[in-house]
Amino acid sequence: MQNRETPLQLALFDAYFGEAKNPAHPQVLREKAIEVGLYGDAAEAIARSDQYANDVRAAEQRFMETEVNAVPGIILDGRYLISGARASRSIWRHTRGAMCLVGLTRSTPPSP
């Protein structure tokens, strides 16, 4: 049952953008959980409960504080935001710049 987070995220993404379904709806979450090999009943029960409400609100607050306001939003090292859809070259340039800033590489950040 481990390592199912990415397949579930992709299935929920497809439900929303490909099937016009609400991924927040407990029945949709149940269906997609089963598709990726998770326990559908458990997924639905979690969606209907407030078990993780505080965790979700805390994550939302972190994203608001980092000014995530576009999809996709890529956060590097919990500090650097690449906002919005970009070409792979642009993502690499920004990633490389962040790596320089945190000391993961010795070269200077690339120019924009």
Salt bridges, closest charged atoms under 4 A:
GLU19 OE1 - LYS21 NZ 3.31
GLU19 OE2 - LYS32 NZ 2.93
GLU31 OE2 - LYS21 NZ 2.94
GLU31 OE2 - LYS32 NZ 3.74
GLU35 OE2 - LYS32 NZ 3.13
ASP41 OD1 - ARG30 NH2 2.70
GLU44 OE1 - ARG30 NE 3.14
GLU44 OE2 - ARG48 NH2 2.97
ASP77 OD2 - ARG79 NH2 2.32
